[in-house]
Amino acid sequence: MLKLKMKKGLFVAVVAALMMALAACGGKSTETSSSSGGGEAKKKIIVGTDAAFAPFEYMDKGKIVGFDVDLLDAIMKEAGLDYELRNIGWDPLFAALQSKEIDMGISGITINDERKQTYDFSIPYFESTHMIMVKEGSPIQNALDLKGKTVGVQNGTTGQEAVEKLLGKENKNIKKFENTVVAIMDLLNGGVDAVVTDNAVANEYVKNNPDKKIKAIADPKNFQSEFYGLMFPKGSDLKPKIDEALKKVIDSGKYAEIYKKWFGTEPNIESLKQAQ
């Protein structure tokens, strides 16, 4: 009996040791070790985007690059957060944030009251307005000239909302596309008379594709300014951390450095601060 008890005791000790080892291994599967040296673990932040919106985010040799990408990196470094940027598409981005499959999104997302009902936003980081893209020689001169014309927009964007406001929400002349790249291709192929998109995107395309004979038309009278923000699931505790880091990136001059790299001009910092 004594020998049996000793064997049982040894067996229990071995099992306990194995369980502790397995528990220790399992604890590393969802978190990464902190670089602070204090042994504290931290979560990797998953960020979603739609990399079809140059110059904000687009694919280049298999990598996601752009203004938003550089700004995000500066913000996350300032906040001391580990992150991963994933190209998941426009509509899936909103769905993944709502279901909390990802932690935040950055993709030239306009802050508006309708979206605020479902999502939280950072302070503004970019001022934008819409422009009209047409072929050279087009009779379209402003937004009012879009009436009676076929207009391409990216589905689910404020560009779509702006055109629907002008032409009517159920107007069959509004063609909705998965992204702006496809809408511009349809313009080149004669499928639409015009494309309405954000000014930075329109200007970037015209600058980089002079052979396509496309021009971008501004109409501040009919298109109001908008502001982009990073988007979070409702109630996210990331928002205050990102806001603080974004303010520091703007105040330090790093924001202006990134802005000039991608747009070649100085940003209007005062306008951004007033919008906060």
Order of alpha helices (4+ residues) and beta strands (2+ residues): alpha-beta-beta-beta-beta-beta-beta-alpha-beta-alpha-beta-alpha-beta-beta-beta-beta-alpha-beta-alpha-beta-alpha-beta-beta-beta-alpha-alpha-alpha
